[in-house]
Amino acid sequence: MFERFRHRSEELEHLDKGDYTPEEYEGCLVELRRVNRFLGDAGALRGSLLAEIERAGLKNFSVLDVGAGSGELLRVIARWARERGSRAHLAGLELNERSAAAILEESREFSAVCALRGDALRLPFADDAFDYVICSLFTHHFKDASVVSVLRELKRVARRKVFVIDLHRHPLAYLLYTTVAHLWLHNRLIREDGALSILRSFRPAELRRLASEAHLQHIRVERRFPFRLVLSGGK
């Protein structure tokens, strides 16, 4: 069993292959928000990006979320900024047309949030266009060489820092996801892609190496409960 965790899987997920129905994708968006809420992405964001903004004492800041899904983390940032009286400029970039539309639909109460379509390998922004650039559960969709290319683009567009949240490739994470989590996950894409995502994800040393190859500076890779890795780095 443990042999399959030695190296990243290169098997494509359904979301990468596109072999799903519109109804399955809508259900995926709904359950993905639930997964992210209860399995650590919002918490990882608060302990990394939001803690960084608070330490810096910023009352006016901008964030780009690459591969933003339906924009759940953008709304976490928007609520946090609103509670503190800060002014946030938040953009979600998605290649998928339906996801880009979902960002706007779900974020109507937050005028700070906007959405656009674009390719993470060729971000449609000038250098240093945003204070911070983030992505969550996104980089594991790419092979190593493309992960490096994505990180270089994130670094190019970020004036201050890059934060990458992704999964920790760990046997216990896989075991729990394929047993306990399946009791309350019903969408086929979430059930099957979620397990494969763990096999496609990273160990801390791997993520650190890829960040180094992308020439990020001041690299840190931290473990966050449960089974999340947070990479941070700057220019």
MDAnalysis code that builds the backbone (N, CA, C; Angstrom):
import MDAnalysis as mda
import numpy as np

u = mda.Universe.empty(705, n_residues=235, atom_resindex=np.repeat(np.arange(235), 3), trajectory=True)
u.add_TopologyAttr("name", ["N", "CA", "C"] * 235)
u.add_TopologyAttr("resid", np.arange(1, 236))
u.add_TopologyAttr("resname", ["MET", "PHE", "GLU", "ARG", "PHE", "ARG", "HIS", "ARG", "SER", "GLU", "GLU", "LEU", "GLU", "HIS", "LEU", "ASP", "LYS", "GLY", "ASP", "TYR", "THR", "PRO", "GLU", "GLU", "TYR", "GLU", "GLY", "CYS", "LEU", "VAL", "GLU", "LEU", "ARG", "ARG", "VAL", "ASN", "ARG", "PHE", "LEU", "GLY", "ASP", "ALA", "GLY", "ALA", "LEU", "ARG", "GLY", "SER", "LEU", "LEU", "ALA", "GLU", "ILE", "GLU", "ARG", "ALA", "GLY", "LEU", "LYS", "ASN", "PHE", "SER", "VAL", "LEU", "ASP", "VAL", "GLY", "ALA", "GLY", "SER", "GLY", "GLU", "LEU", "LEU", "ARG", "VAL", "ILE", "ALA", "ARG", "TRP", "ALA", "ARG", "GLU", "ARG", "GLY", "SER", "ARG", "ALA", "HIS", "LEU", "ALA", "GLY", "LEU", "GLU", "LEU", "ASN", "GLU", "ARG", "SER", "ALA", "ALA", "ALA", "ILE", "LEU", "GLU", "GLU", "SER", "ARG", "GLU", "PHE", "SER", "ALA", "VAL", "CYS", "ALA", "LEU", "ARG", "GLY", "ASP", "ALA", "LEU", "ARG", "LEU", "PRO", "PHE", "ALA", "ASP", "ASP", "ALA", "PHE", "ASP", "TYR", "VAL", "ILE", "CYS", "SER", "LEU", "PHE", "THR", "HIS", "HIS", "PHE", "LYS", "ASP", "ALA", "SER", "VAL", "VAL", "SER", "VAL", "LEU", "ARG", "GLU", "LEU", "LYS", "ARG", "VAL", "ALA", "ARG", "ARG", "LYS", "VAL", "PHE", "VAL", "ILE", "ASP", "LEU", "HIS", "ARG", "HIS", "PRO", "LEU", "ALA", "TYR", "LEU", "LEU", "TYR", "THR", "THR", "VAL", "ALA", "HIS", "LEU", "TRP", "LEU", "HIS", "ASN", "ARG", "LEU", "ILE", "ARG", "GLU", "ASP", "GLY", "ALA", "LEU", "SER", "ILE", "LEU", "ARG", "SER", "PHE", "ARG", "PRO", "ALA", "GLU", "LEU", "ARG", "ARG", "LEU", "ALA", "SER", "GLU", "ALA", "HIS", "LEU", "GLN", "HIS", "ILE", "ARG", "VAL", "GLU", "ARG", "ARG", "PHE", "PRO", "PHE", "ARG", "LEU", "VAL", "LEU", "SER", "GLY", "GLY", "LYS"])
u.atoms.positions = np.array([
    [0.822, -1.211, 0.000],
    [0.000, 0.000, 0.000],
    [0.858, 1.263, 0.000],
    [1.915, 1.263, 0.844],
    [2.688, 2.485, 1.017],
    [3.504, 2.838, -0.210],
    [3.735, 1.886, -1.095],
    [4.523, 2.152, -2.294],
    [3.879, 3.224, -3.167],
    [2.562, 3.260, -3.216],
    [1.878, 4.211, -4.085],
    [1.999, 5.645, -3.595],
    [2.489, 5.820, -2.351],
    [2.652, 7.168, -1.810],
    [4.067, 7.710, -1.962],
    [4.957, 6.914, -2.535],
    [6.351, 7.350, -2.685],
    [6.489, 8.503, -3.676],
    [5.688, 8.442, -4.747],
    [5.779, 9.446, -5.797],
    [4.378, 9.965, -6.128],
    [4.319, 11.157, -6.676],
    [3.055, 11.741, -7.080],
    [2.425, 10.934, -8.214],
    [1.123, 10.694, -8.111],
    [0.397, 10.053, -9.205],
    [0.247, 11.047, -10.355],
    [0.266, 10.537, -11.582],
    [0.029, 11.375, -12.756],
    [-1.305, 11.043, -13.419],
    [-2.123, 10.232, -12.737],
    [-3.446, 9.909, -13.266],
    [-4.335, 11.152, -13.218],
    [-5.041, 11.420, -14.303],
    [-5.860, 12.618, -14.384],
    [-7.173, 12.458, -13.616],
    [-7.595, 13.526, -12.970],
    [-8.876, 13.545, -12.285],
    [-9.991, 13.822, -13.296],
    [-11.221, 13.557, -12.898],
    [-12.363, 13.840, -13.775],
    [-12.401, 15.319, -14.159],
    [-12.098, 16.193, -13.202],
    [-12.121, 17.625, -13.495],
    [-11.081, 18.007, -14.538],
    [-9.991, 17.256, -14.597],
    [-8.962, 17.515, -15.605],
    [-9.362, 16.944, -16.966],
    [-10.038, 15.807, -16.939],
    [-10.436, 15.153, -18.198],
    [-11.715, 15.737, -18.778],
    [-12.542, 16.318, -17.925],
    [-13.802, 16.887, -18.397],
    [-14.890, 15.865, -18.638],
    [-14.758, 14.656, -18.080],
    [-15.771, 13.614, -18.308],
    [-16.826, 13.630, -17.202],
    [-17.587, 14.717, -17.176],
    [-18.644, 14.856, -16.181],
    [-19.787, 15.648, -16.797],
    [-20.951, 15.542, -16.195],
    [-22.129, 16.266, -16.686],
    [-22.212, 17.635, -16.005],
    [-22.958, 18.575, -16.590],
    [-23.152, 19.876, -15.927],
    [-23.756, 19.729, -14.533],
    [-24.653, 18.749, -14.371],
    [-25.277, 18.531, -13.070],
    [-24.240, 18.049, -12.047],
    [-23.345, 17.156, -12.484],
    [-22.297, 16.690, -11.579],
    [-21.381, 17.836, -11.168],
    [-21.102, 18.729, -12.098],
    [-20.207, 19.850, -11.777],
    [-20.869, 20.801, -10.783],
    [-22.172, 21.057, -10.965],
    [-22.885, 21.910, -10.011],
    [-22.853, 21.284, -8.614],
    [-23.089, 19.978, -8.547],
    [-23.036, 19.287, -7.263],
    [-21.644, 19.310, -6.668],
    [-20.641, 19.248, -7.534],
    [-19.247, 19.311, -7.093],
    [-18.954, 20.644, -6.415],
    [-19.429, 21.747, -6.996],
    [-19.204, 23.066, -6.407],
    [-19.801, 23.162, -5.010],
    [-21.010, 22.583, -4.858],
    [-21.688, 22.630, -3.564],
    [-20.914, 21.836, -2.515],
    [-20.543, 20.597, -2.848],
    [-19.854, 19.759, -1.864],
    [-18.427, 20.227, -1.631],
    [-17.798, 20.811, -2.644],
    [-16.435, 21.299, -2.477],
    [-16.370, 22.411, -1.443],
    [-17.390, 23.269, -1.428],
    [-17.436, 24.319, -0.409],
    [-17.515, 23.714, 0.984],
    [-18.299, 22.640, 1.114],
    [-18.428, 21.975, 2.407],
    [-17.104, 21.336, 2.827],
    [-16.444, 20.686, 1.888],
    [-15.150, 20.056, 2.169],
    [-14.135, 21.102, 2.614],
    [-14.047, 22.198, 1.861],
    [-13.077, 23.237, 2.193],
    [-13.359, 23.873, 3.548],
    [-14.626, 23.984, 3.874],
    [-15.000, 24.616, 5.143],
    [-14.608, 23.748, 6.331],
    [-14.799, 22.447, 6.199],
    [-14.580, 21.568, 7.345],
    [-13.221, 20.878, 7.342],
    [-12.511, 20.892, 6.229],
    [-11.241, 20.163, 6.166],
    [-10.025, 21.071, 6.049],
    [-10.161, 22.342, 6.410],
    [-8.959, 23.083, 6.708],
    [-8.513, 24.212, 5.820],
    [-9.118, 24.427, 4.648],
    [-8.584, 25.468, 3.767],
    [-8.766, 26.866, 4.347],
    [-9.943, 27.149, 4.892],
    [-10.172, 28.466, 5.491],
    [-9.246, 28.674, 6.683],
    [-9.077, 27.641, 7.490],
    [-8.175, 27.740, 8.636],
    [-6.736, 27.956, 8.210],
    [-6.323, 27.251, 7.156],
    [-4.967, 27.427, 6.638],
    [-4.765, 28.842, 6.111],
    [-5.810, 29.397, 5.503],
    [-5.728, 30.771, 4.996],
    [-5.584, 31.769, 6.142],
    [-6.370, 31.570, 7.193],
    [-6.302, 32.493, 8.333],
    [-4.932, 32.443, 9.012],
    [-4.342, 31.259, 9.048],
    [-3.050, 31.119, 9.705],
    [-1.870, 31.512, 8.847],
    [-2.117, 31.852, 7.605],
    [-1.011, 32.201, 6.702],
    [-1.213, 33.607, 6.134],
    [-2.011, 33.741, 5.090],
    [-2.209, 35.045, 4.443],
    [-2.782, 36.090, 5.397],
    [-3.884, 35.759, 6.076],
    [-4.532, 36.765, 6.919],
    [-3.658, 37.148, 8.106],
    [-2.924, 36.182, 8.641],
    [-1.978, 36.498, 9.718],
    [-0.873, 37.411, 9.208],
    [-0.429, 37.191, 7.983],
    [0.605, 38.031, 7.374],
    [0.095, 39.468, 7.189],
    [-1.122, 39.622, 6.686],
    [-1.687, 40.959, 6.479],
    [-1.839, 41.688, 7.816],
    [-2.264, 40.942, 8.840],
    [-2.425, 41.560, 10.157],
    [-1.083, 41.996, 10.726],
    [-0.059, 41.154, 10.589],
    [1.279, 41.518, 11.069],
    [1.797, 42.770, 10.364],
    [1.492, 42.871, 9.064],
    [1.962, 44.018, 8.278],
    [1.148, 45.275, 8.557],
    [0.011, 45.133, 9.242],
    [-0.821, 46.273, 9.580],
    [-1.471, 46.932, 8.377],
    [-1.762, 46.134, 7.334],
    [-2.320, 46.692, 6.105],
    [-3.815, 46.951, 6.254],
    [-4.240, 48.141, 5.899],
    [-5.649, 48.487, 5.884],
    [-6.197, 48.570, 4.455],
    [-5.314, 48.436, 3.507],
    [-5.685, 48.462, 2.094],
    [-4.788, 47.459, 1.381],
    [-5.374, 46.413, 0.827],
    [-4.554, 45.370, 0.216],
    [-5.312, 44.694, -0.923],
    [-4.561, 44.013, -1.783],
    [-5.163, 43.300, -2.912],
    [-4.676, 41.855, -2.931],
    [-5.580, 40.954, -3.329],
    [-5.284, 39.528, -3.390],
    [-5.849, 38.944, -4.678],
    [-5.051, 38.158, -5.352],
    [-5.508, 37.360, -6.490],
    [-5.530, 35.897, -6.073],
    [-6.661, 35.233, -6.292],
    [-6.793, 33.791, -6.040],
    [-6.820, 33.097, -7.400],
    [-5.793, 32.309, -7.682],
    [-5.665, 31.620, -8.968],
    [-6.261, 30.217, -8.832],
    [-7.171, 29.876, -9.755],
    [-7.897, 28.612, -9.622],
    [-8.843, 28.692, -8.448],
    [-9.623, 29.765, -8.404],
    [-10.388, 30.121, -7.207],
    [-11.626, 29.267, -6.970],
    [-11.979, 28.377, -7.910],
    [-13.192, 27.589, -7.743],
    [-14.410, 28.506, -7.738],
    [-15.236, 28.375, -6.711],
    [-16.411, 29.242, -6.603],
    [-16.135, 30.467, -5.741],
    [-14.874, 30.685, -5.358],
    [-14.504, 31.891, -4.629],
    [-14.679, 31.836, -3.135],
    [-14.744, 30.642, -2.555],
    [-14.978, 30.506, -1.121],
    [-13.920, 31.243, -0.298],
    [-12.645, 31.100, -0.671],
    [-11.587, 31.748, 0.118],
    [-11.593, 33.259, -0.071],
    [-11.999, 33.724, -1.230],
    [-12.127, 35.167, -1.428],
    [-13.169, 35.748, -0.478],
    [-14.233, 35.000, -0.258],
    [-15.277, 35.481, 0.658],
    [-14.800, 35.433, 2.110],
    [-13.953, 34.455, 2.433],
    [-13.350, 34.425, 3.770],
    [-12.531, 35.694, 3.985],
    [-11.737, 36.065, 2.989],
    [-10.918, 37.277, 3.082],
    [-11.809, 38.514, 3.174],
    [-12.853, 38.567, 2.346],
    [-13.747, 39.733, 2.323],
    [-14.428, 39.928, 3.671],
    [-14.904, 38.838, 4.284],
    [-15.547, 38.942, 5.604],
    [-14.543, 39.431, 6.645],
    [-13.341, 38.856, 6.598],
    [-12.291, 39.215, 7.547],
    [-11.951, 40.699, 7.424],
    [-11.817, 41.192, 6.198],
    [-11.490, 42.598, 5.975],
    [-12.625, 43.502, 6.441],
    [-13.860, 43.080, 6.162],
    [-15.016, 43.883, 6.563],
    [-15.082, 44.023, 8.075],
    [-14.824, 42.928, 8.791],
    [-14.872, 42.959, 10.254],
    [-13.828, 43.899, 10.839],
    [-12.717, 44.082, 10.120],
    [-11.615, 44.925, 10.613],
    [-11.610, 46.316, 10.011],
    [-12.596, 46.601, 9.188],
    [-12.653, 47.907, 8.577],
    [-11.558, 48.149, 7.552],
    [-11.049, 47.081, 6.963],
    [-10.001, 47.191, 5.952],
    [-10.617, 47.241, 4.563],
    [-9.859, 47.773, 3.631],
    [-10.308, 47.848, 2.252],
    [-9.564, 46.790, 1.446],
    [-10.303, 45.833, 0.913],
    [-9.694, 44.729, 0.167],
    [-10.107, 44.787, -1.298],
    [-9.175, 44.461, -2.161],
    [-9.431, 44.335, -3.592],
    [-9.136, 42.879, -3.949],
    [-10.167, 42.126, -4.273],
    [-10.041, 40.673, -4.381],
    [-10.478, 40.195, -5.759],
    [-9.627, 39.407, -6.394],
    [-9.925, 38.895, -7.734],
    [-9.755, 37.382, -7.756],
    [-10.710, 36.714, -8.387],
    [-10.631, 35.273, -8.563],
    [-10.443, 34.944, -10.031],
    [-9.427, 34.170, -10.333],
    [-9.163, 33.784, -11.716],
    [-9.480, 32.308, -11.902],
    [-10.267, 31.999, -12.926],
    [-10.673, 30.631, -13.237],
    [-10.634, 30.414, -14.744],
    [-10.129, 29.275, -15.161],
    [-10.181, 28.907, -16.574],
    [-11.580, 28.422, -16.935],
    [-12.241, 27.776, -15.955],
    [-13.573, 27.218, -16.170],
    [-14.625, 28.317, -16.153],
    [-15.421, 28.413, -17.212],
    [-16.420, 29.468, -17.327],
    [-17.466, 29.387, -16.221],
    [-17.911, 28.179, -15.899],
    [-18.941, 28.028, -14.868],
    [-18.411, 28.460, -13.501],
    [-17.172, 28.124, -13.196],
    [-16.602, 28.527, -11.913],
    [-16.453, 30.036, -11.820],
    [-16.001, 30.661, -12.914],
    [-15.859, 32.119, -12.916],
    [-17.204, 32.784, -12.651],
    [-18.264, 32.238, -13.244],
    [-19.606, 32.782, -13.007],
    [-20.035, 32.545, -11.565],
    [-19.678, 31.382, -11.009],
    [-20.072, 31.057, -9.636],
    [-19.434, 32.005, -8.628],
    [-18.209, 32.461, -8.904],
    [-17.555, 33.415, -8.000],
    [-18.428, 34.647, -7.820],
    [-18.924, 35.192, -8.925],
    [-19.770, 36.391, -8.861],
    [-21.117, 36.093, -8.238],
    [-21.723, 34.956, -8.607],
    [-23.039, 34.597, -8.072],
    [-23.004, 34.456, -6.549],
    [-21.950, 33.817, -6.045],
    [-21.865, 33.528, -4.611],
    [-21.340, 34.713, -3.810],
    [-20.810, 35.721, -4.493],
    [-20.144, 36.828, -3.791],
    [-20.897, 38.142, -3.943],
    [-22.200, 38.076, -4.169],
    [-22.974, 39.292, -4.433],
    [-22.903, 40.296, -3.292],
    [-22.775, 39.805, -2.060],
    [-22.750, 40.730, -0.928],
    [-21.383, 41.372, -0.724],
    [-20.405, 40.986, -1.540],
    [-19.060, 41.525, -1.385],
    [-18.639, 42.244, -2.665],
    [-18.746, 43.549, -2.652],
    [-18.370, 44.322, -3.839],
    [-16.873, 44.279, -4.100],
    [-16.095, 43.875, -3.104],
    [-14.644, 43.810, -3.254],
    [-14.205, 42.662, -4.155],
    [-15.104, 41.693, -4.394],
    [-14.740, 40.482, -5.144],
    [-15.113, 40.622, -6.612],
    [-14.154, 40.356, -7.489],
    [-14.428, 40.286, -8.920],
    [-13.882, 38.969, -9.462],
    [-14.263, 38.627, -10.670],
    [-13.844, 37.355, -11.263],
    [-13.503, 37.550, -12.725],
    [-12.583, 36.724, -13.196],
    [-12.234, 36.742, -14.617],
    [-11.689, 35.373, -14.997],
    [-11.720, 35.131, -16.285],
    [-11.195, 33.871, -16.805],
    [-9.771, 34.077, -17.292],
    [-8.936, 33.060, -17.086],
    [-7.553, 33.166, -17.526],
    [-6.795, 31.896, -17.230],
    [-5.583, 31.819, -17.769],
    [-4.717, 30.648, -17.673],
    [-3.641, 30.907, -16.628],
    [-3.516, 30.010, -15.656],
    [-2.516, 30.172, -14.592],
    [-1.093, 30.158, -15.124],
    [-0.884, 29.555, -16.285],
    [0.458, 29.509, -16.868],
    [0.809, 30.794, -17.609],
    [-0.195, 31.632, -17.834],
    [0.019, 32.931, -18.493],
    [-0.962, 33.926, -17.877],
    [-0.676, 34.351, -16.683],
    [-1.600, 35.234, -15.973],
    [-1.734, 36.569, -16.706],
    [-2.969, 37.027, -16.894],
    [-3.210, 38.261, -17.676],
    [-3.035, 39.521, -16.839],
    [-1.907, 39.614, -16.130],
    [-1.650, 40.755, -15.265],
    [-0.195, 41.191, -15.402],
    [0.037, 42.461, -15.120],
    [1.395, 42.997, -15.126],
    [2.163, 42.503, -13.902],
    [3.459, 42.642, -13.924],
    [4.285, 42.315, -12.769],
    [3.822, 43.123, -11.554],
    [3.842, 42.484, -10.381],
    [3.508, 43.154, -9.111],
    [2.107, 43.769, -9.128],
    [1.176, 43.133, -9.812],
    [-0.175, 43.691, -9.937],
    [-0.974, 43.572, -8.636],
    [-0.646, 42.596, -7.792],
    [-1.370, 42.376, -6.539],
    [-0.378, 42.312, -5.382],
    [-0.847, 42.695, -4.192],
    [0.000, 42.540, -3.015],
    [0.316, 41.071, -2.774],
    [-0.725, 40.240, -2.830],
    [-0.571, 38.815, -2.553],
    [-1.260, 38.001, -3.648],
    [-0.681, 36.835, -3.935],
    [-1.310, 35.886, -4.845],
    [-1.403, 34.555, -4.120],
    [-2.576, 33.947, -4.163],
    [-2.794, 32.679, -3.481],
    [-3.369, 31.659, -4.452],
    [-3.259, 30.409, -4.090],
    [-4.045, 29.358, -4.739],
    [-4.228, 28.227, -3.737],
    [-5.327, 27.515, -3.866],
    [-5.660, 26.462, -2.916],
    [-6.167, 25.231, -3.652],
    [-5.610, 24.079, -3.309],
    [-5.998, 22.795, -3.911],
    [-5.955, 22.887, -5.435],
    [-4.929, 23.512, -5.939],
    [-4.808, 23.798, -7.363],
    [-3.548, 23.199, -7.973],
    [-2.421, 23.360, -7.313],
    [-1.152, 22.955, -7.922],
    [-1.039, 21.449, -8.129],
    [-1.766, 20.660, -7.339],
    [-1.642, 19.202, -7.517],
    [-2.235, 18.733, -8.847],
    [-2.963, 19.596, -9.537],
    [-3.497, 19.237, -10.849],
    [-2.423, 19.249, -11.943],
    [-1.240, 19.753, -11.625],
    [-0.178, 19.895, -12.612],
    [0.983, 18.941, -12.335],
    [1.684, 18.545, -13.395],
    [2.940, 17.832, -13.234],
    [3.990, 18.798, -12.706],
    [5.100, 18.251, -12.183],
    [6.098, 19.065, -11.502],
    [6.573, 20.256, -12.326],
    [6.908, 20.029, -13.597],
    [7.433, 21.118, -14.429],
    [6.421, 22.247, -14.562],
    [5.152, 21.893, -14.675],
    [4.113, 22.920, -14.791],
    [3.854, 23.598, -13.454],
    [4.016, 22.868, -12.341],
    [3.897, 23.499, -11.027],
    [4.926, 24.617, -10.905],
    [6.151, 24.339, -11.353],
    [7.210, 25.357, -11.312],
    [6.814, 26.568, -12.155],
    [6.249, 26.325, -13.324],
    [5.817, 27.426, -14.194],
    [4.716, 28.245, -13.540],
    [3.760, 27.572, -12.905],
    [2.687, 28.277, -12.205],
    [3.256, 29.125, -11.071],
    [4.159, 28.558, -10.291],
    [4.751, 29.300, -9.177],
    [5.514, 30.528, -9.666],
    [6.175, 30.410, -10.790],
    [6.879, 31.566, -11.349],
    [5.911, 32.678, -11.727],
    [4.759, 32.283, -12.280],
    [3.753, 33.274, -12.628],
    [3.146, 33.925, -11.376],
    [2.885, 33.125, -10.358],
    [2.363, 33.688, -9.115],
    [3.356, 34.691, -8.541],
    [4.633, 34.312, -8.537],
    [5.681, 35.197, -8.009],
    [5.773, 36.479, -8.825],
    [5.648, 36.366, -10.123],
    [5.759, 37.546, -10.991],
    [4.683, 38.579, -10.675],
    [3.480, 38.102, -10.413],
    [2.329, 38.989, -10.230],
    [2.213, 39.498, -8.793],
    [2.839, 38.807, -7.842],
    [2.738, 39.176, -6.427],
    [3.803, 40.191, -6.042],
    [3.369, 41.311, -5.473],
    [4.325, 42.325, -5.030],
    [4.946, 41.961, -3.692],
    [4.150, 41.333, -2.804],
    [4.643, 41.020, -1.478],
    [4.974, 39.527, -1.309],
    [3.963, 38.674, -1.527],
    [4.179, 37.272, -1.167],
    [3.189, 36.363, -1.884],
    [3.584, 35.104, -1.995],
    [2.759, 34.047, -2.574],
    [2.428, 33.042, -1.476],
    [1.165, 32.583, -1.452],
    [0.753, 31.518, -0.533],
    [0.051, 30.424, -1.341],
    [0.518, 29.192, -1.170],
    [-0.054, 28.045, -1.869],
    [-0.508, 27.020, -0.837],
    [-1.800, 26.722, -0.839],
    [-2.352, 25.706, 0.060],
    [-2.653, 24.466, -0.773],
    [-2.140, 23.334, -0.333],
    [-2.462, 22.094, -1.048],
    [-2.424, 20.919, -0.085],
    [-2.669, 19.750, -0.617],
    [-2.805, 18.551, 0.203],
    [-1.454, 17.933, 0.524],
    [-1.400, 17.287, 1.670],
    [-0.228, 16.519, 2.085],
    [-0.463, 15.059, 1.683],
    [0.397, 14.530, 0.834],
    [0.252, 13.142, 0.370],
    [0.669, 12.198, 1.507],
    [-0.334, 11.727, 2.214],
    [-0.101, 10.948, 3.427],
    [-1.055, 9.755, 3.431],
    [-0.570, 8.556, 3.751],
    [-1.443, 7.369, 3.750],
    [-2.670, 7.513, 4.641],
    [-2.514, 8.153, 5.803],
    [-3.655, 8.289, 6.706],
    [-4.711, 9.216, 6.108],
    [-4.280, 10.267, 5.422],
    [-5.236, 11.160, 4.760],
    [-6.052, 10.393, 3.732],
    [-5.393, 9.544, 2.973],
    [-6.078, 8.752, 1.942],
    [-7.048, 7.759, 2.585],
    [-6.610, 7.098, 3.640],
    [-7.454, 6.115, 4.321],
    [-8.706, 6.777, 4.888],
    [-8.545, 7.907, 5.555],
    [-9.695, 8.594, 6.137],
    [-10.647, 9.099, 5.062],
    [-10.084, 9.610, 3.971],
    [-10.940, 10.159, 2.909],
    [-11.757, 9.064, 2.239],
    [-11.156, 7.916, 2.029],
    [-11.841, 6.833, 1.305],
    [-12.729, 5.987, 2.213],
    [-12.756, 6.270, 3.488],
    [-13.630, 5.530, 4.411],
    [-14.603, 6.496, 5.097],
    [-14.118, 7.238, 6.077],
    [-14.986, 8.116, 6.869],
    [-15.630, 9.197, 6.011],
    [-14.841, 9.863, 5.176],
    [-15.376, 10.978, 4.383],
    [-16.455, 10.527, 3.418],
    [-16.361, 9.299, 2.943],
    [-17.349, 8.804, 1.985],
    [-18.731, 8.620, 2.610],
    [-18.803, 8.664, 3.927],
    [-20.100, 8.546, 4.581],
    [-20.952, 9.787, 4.361],
    [-20.312, 10.950, 4.113],
    [-21.096, 12.181, 3.943],
    [-20.798, 12.915, 2.639],
    [-20.012, 12.288, 1.758],
    [-19.768, 12.848, 0.424],
    [-20.523, 12.018, -0.604],
    [-21.309, 12.655, -1.452],
    [-22.164, 11.920, -2.380],
    [-21.834, 12.177, -3.851],
    [-21.264, 13.319, -4.150],
    [-20.970, 13.655, -5.539],
    [-19.825, 12.795, -6.067],
    [-20.011, 12.212, -7.241],
    [-18.994, 11.310, -7.822],
    [-17.642, 12.007, -7.999],
    [-17.661, 13.249, -8.449],
    [-16.406, 13.954, -8.681],
    [-15.648, 14.169, -7.376],
    [-16.376, 14.537, -6.330],
    [-15.732, 14.771, -5.041],
    [-15.204, 13.468, -4.460],
    [-15.994, 12.402, -4.553],
    [-15.572, 11.118, -3.980],
    [-14.343, 10.563, -4.698],
    [-14.369, 10.561, -6.030],
    [-13.287, 9.934, -6.786],
    [-12.099, 10.877, -6.975],
    [-12.379, 12.126, -7.333],
    [-11.279, 13.075, -7.531],
    [-10.589, 13.414, -6.211],
    [-11.353, 13.463, -5.121],
    [-10.747, 13.796, -3.831],
    [-9.686, 12.792, -3.425],
    [-9.978, 11.507, -3.600],
    [-8.999, 10.472, -3.266],
    [-7.786, 10.563, -4.179],
    [-8.037, 10.783, -5.465],
    [-6.924, 10.891, -6.415],
    [-6.106, 12.157, -6.159],
    [-6.769, 13.230, -5.715],
    [-6.053, 14.463, -5.398],
    [-4.978, 14.221, -4.346],
    [-5.283, 13.392, -3.360],
    [-4.294, 13.085, -2.327],
    [-3.096, 12.384, -2.943],
    [-3.337, 11.455, -3.859],
    [-2.242, 10.731, -4.504],
    [-1.443, 11.628, -5.449],
    [-2.065, 12.680, -5.952],
    [-1.386, 13.619, -6.859],
    [-0.679, 14.745, -6.110],
    [-0.880, 14.806, -4.812],
    [-0.397, 15.965, -4.054],
    [1.054, 15.778, -3.602],
    [1.468, 16.478, -2.555],
    [2.890, 16.665, -2.263],
    [3.281, 16.216, -0.860],
    [4.567, 15.958, -0.733],
    [5.205, 15.913, 0.574],
    [5.928, 17.244, 0.771],
    [6.180, 17.651, 2.016],
    [6.776, 18.976, 2.248],
    [8.063, 19.224, 1.464],
    [8.956, 18.253, 1.435],
    [10.238, 18.445, 0.744],
    [10.034, 18.632, -0.759],
    [9.030, 17.966, -1.326],
    [8.751, 18.106, -2.755],
    [8.272, 19.525, -3.077],
    [7.370, 20.030, -2.251],
    [6.832, 21.365, -2.493],
    [7.924, 22.417, -2.318],
    [8.789, 22.205, -1.338],
    [9.902, 23.135, -1.120],
    [10.856, 23.131, -2.313],
    [11.120, 21.952, -2.863],
    [12.013, 21.853, -4.023],
    [11.430, 22.565, -5.234],
    [10.138, 22.389, -5.478],
    [9.497, 23.036, -6.619],
    [9.514, 24.562, -6.459],
    [9.316, 25.039, -5.232],
    [9.372, 26.481, -4.982],
    [10.774, 27.016, -5.224],
    [11.766, 26.248, -4.857],
    [13.154, 26.644, -5.097],
    [13.446, 26.709, -6.588],
    [12.942, 25.750, -7.343],
    [13.140, 25.751, -8.795],
    [12.445, 26.942, -9.451],
    [11.381, 27.426, -8.824],
    [10.682, 28.605, -9.336],
    [11.348, 29.902, -8.875],
    [12.434, 29.772, -8.109],
    [13.220, 30.912, -7.618],
    [12.443, 31.789, -6.642],
    [11.518, 31.173, -5.897],
    [10.913, 31.878, -4.779],
    [11.964, 32.054, -3.683],
    [11.856, 33.131, -2.936],
    [12.785, 33.410, -1.847],
    [12.060, 33.283, -0.503],
    [12.839, 33.082, 0.564],
    [12.287, 32.979, 1.922],
    [11.185, 31.910, 1.958],
    [11.486, 30.752, 1.422],
    [10.504, 29.674, 1.285],
    [10.211, 29.030, 2.632],
    [8.921, 28.853, 2.883],
    [8.484, 28.095, 4.056],
    [7.386, 27.132, 3.630],
    [7.443, 25.913, 4.146],
    [6.368, 24.944, 3.944],
    [5.930, 24.474, 5.325],
    [4.687, 24.784, 5.678],
    [4.159, 24.443, 6.990],
    [3.026, 23.432, 6.865],
    [2.917, 22.557, 7.833],
    [1.820, 21.602, 7.883],
    [0.671, 22.215, 8.679],
    [-0.517, 22.057, 8.157],
    [-1.716, 22.559, 8.829],
    [-2.729, 21.432, 8.943],
    [-3.419, 21.378, 10.061],
    [-4.459, 20.369, 10.272],
    [-5.644, 20.655, 9.359],
    [-6.283, 19.627, 8.774],
    [-5.799, 18.262, 8.709],
    [-5.185, 17.963, 7.335],
    [-3.959, 17.561, 7.290],
    [-3.294, 17.131, 6.059],
    [-3.249, 18.223, 4.986],
    [-2.944, 19.433, 5.415],
    [-2.733, 20.534, 4.481],
    [-1.284, 20.990, 4.572],
    [-0.744, 21.419, 3.429],
    [0.561, 22.057, 3.386],
    [0.355, 23.506, 2.929],
    [1.069, 24.427, 3.542],
    [1.022, 25.829, 3.125],
    [2.432, 26.266, 2.749],
    [2.615, 26.556, 1.480],
    [3.877, 27.084, 0.973],
    [3.779, 28.607, 0.928],
    [4.810, 29.286, 1.403],
    [4.874, 30.741, 1.258],
    [6.258, 31.122, 0.769],
    [6.311, 32.224, 0.033],
    [7.574, 32.705, -0.482],
    [7.384, 34.042, -1.165],
    [8.488, 34.717, -1.402],
    [8.425, 36.023, -2.050],
    [9.451, 36.142, -3.155],
    [9.727, 37.361, -3.530],
    [10.653, 37.610, -4.635],
    [12.085, 37.435, -4.155],
])
